């Protein structure tokens, strides 16, 4: 699959669509989700044209990878999510219901998030 320069995150990165920015540096942009699922719901995206975690981990430079991972931690800290805890999530591919074909990490916090996956029956 080729990267679609018309996806909403690419348009946000180009400044065509506004966002409520939380953090930005040379490699990463973080902003509030427009349809928050928890009291704190922020999206963290790399500025490069990467579709998925596989695409990113294969093609991104070491500086991009380190910067992106550090940005996720900084954003969580800056939002005050450490005390109660937080969840990070990335949907990759159709079976995971990835809606936007640009790598993005959700940071969820601000309430008890419950179990992520129901325990399997033995």
Secondary structure, DSSP 8 states (H G I E B T S, - for coil): ----TTSHHHHHHTTSS---EEEE-SSEEEEE-TT-SSSEEEEEEESS---SHHHHHHHS-HHHHHHHHHHHHHHHHHTT-TTT-EEEE---SGGGT--SSS-EEEEEESS----SS-----
